[in-house]
Amino acid sequence: MTRLKKQKRMANKIVLDKTPRKQERLADPDSYESRKQRAQKQKKKHASVDQKRINAKPTKSAIERDTEAGRRGERKGGRLADKIRQYNAEKEIAETGDSNSEQIRDSQ
């Protein structure tokens, strides 16, 4: 005995003599087509890589950044930068202290 597949029955099918044209569907603000078209218009457009490169601001060179930082004061650093500055200051004091003691000895 063979099994029969279920078939869709045509009993409840609604047949429209005339379907609305696309212009009529777009005129209706609640139709799928008009909502889809409105969403596409409102969708954010992503710029291409070339356009991003054209619109990008030119970056400064390291020398320009350093000179600007010198005009403003110091470039912002972290704890390591503070430690390095402190080490350099101590080193400079030690060097000037050594040269001062040598000058005193030479003069005597």
C-alpha positions as CSV (number, residue, x, y, z in Angstrom):
1,M,0.0,0.0,0.0
2,T,1.5,3.3,-1.0
3,R,1.3,6.4,1.1
4,L,-0.2,9.5,-0.5
5,K,1.4,12.9,0.0
6,K,-0.7,15.7,1.4
7,Q,-1.7,18.1,-1.2
8,K,-2.6,21.7,-0.9
9,R,-6.3,22.2,-1.5
10,M,-7.6,25.0,-3.6
11,A,-10.8,25.4,-1.5
12,N,-9.8,28.6,0.4
13,K,-7.7,30.2,-2.3
14,I,-8.6,33.8,-3.1
15,V,-8.2,34.8,-6.7
16,L,-7.9,38.4,-7.6
17,D,-8.9,39.4,-11.1
18,K,-6.6,42.5,-11.1
19,T,-3.6,42.9,-8.8
20,P,-2.5,46.5,-8.0
21,R,0.3,47.9,-10.1
22,K,3.6,48.8,-8.6
23,Q,2.8,52.6,-8.7
24,E,-0.5,51.9,-6.8
25,R,1.4,49.8,-4.2
26,L,4.0,52.6,-3.8
27,A,1.3,55.2,-3.4
28,D,-0.1,53.3,-0.4
29,P,2.1,54.4,2.6
30,D,1.5,51.1,4.5
31,S,2.3,48.7,1.7
32,Y,5.4,46.6,1.8
33,E,7.0,48.2,-1.3
34,S,6.6,51.8,0.0
35,R,7.9,50.9,3.5
36,K,10.9,49.1,1.8
37,Q,11.6,52.1,-0.4
38,R,11.4,54.5,2.5
39,A,13.8,52.4,4.6
40,Q,16.3,52.2,1.7
41,K,16.3,56.0,1.4
42,Q,16.8,56.5,5.2
43,K,19.5,53.8,5.4
44,K,23.0,55.2,6.2
45,K,25.3,55.2,3.3
46,H,28.9,54.1,4.1
47,A,31.6,56.0,2.4
48,S,34.1,54.1,0.2
49,V,37.7,53.7,1.2
50,D,38.8,56.2,-1.5
51,Q,36.2,58.8,-0.2
52,K,37.4,58.3,3.4
53,R,41.0,58.9,2.3
54,I,40.0,62.1,0.4
55,N,38.0,63.4,3.4
56,A,40.6,62.5,6.0
57,K,42.6,65.3,7.6
58,P,46.3,65.1,7.0
59,T,48.3,63.7,9.9
60,K,51.1,65.6,11.5
61,S,54.6,64.5,11.4
62,A,56.4,63.6,14.6
63,I,58.5,66.7,14.5
64,E,55.4,69.0,14.1
65,R,53.8,67.2,17.1
66,D,57.0,67.7,19.2
67,T,57.3,71.4,18.3
68,E,53.6,72.0,19.2
69,A,54.0,70.1,22.4
70,G,57.0,72.3,23.3
71,R,55.0,75.4,22.7
72,R,52.1,74.1,24.8
73,G,54.4,72.8,27.6
74,E,54.9,69.1,27.6
75,R,53.4,66.2,25.7
76,K,51.1,64.2,27.9
77,G,52.8,61.1,29.3
78,G,52.2,58.4,31.8
79,R,54.0,57.2,34.9
80,L,56.9,55.8,32.9
81,A,57.4,59.2,31.2
82,D,57.4,60.8,34.7
83,K,60.0,58.3,35.9
84,I,62.2,58.9,32.8
85,R,62.0,62.7,33.3
86,Q,62.9,62.3,37.0
87,Y,65.8,60.0,36.1
88,N,67.1,62.5,33.5
89,A,66.8,65.4,35.9
90,E,68.8,63.5,38.6
91,K,71.4,62.5,36.0
92,E,71.7,66.1,34.9
93,I,72.1,67.3,38.5
94,A,74.7,64.7,39.2
95,E,76.6,65.7,36.0
96,T,76.5,69.4,36.9
97,G,77.5,68.6,40.5
98,D,80.5,66.6,39.3
99,S,81.6,69.4,36.9
100,N,81.2,72.0,39.7
101,S,83.4,70.0,42.1
102,E,86.0,69.7,39.4
103,Q,86.0,73.4,38.8
104,I,86.4,74.1,42.5
105,R,89.3,71.7,42.7
106,D,91.0,73.3,39.6
107,S,90.6,76.8,41.0
108,Q,92.3,75.8,44.4
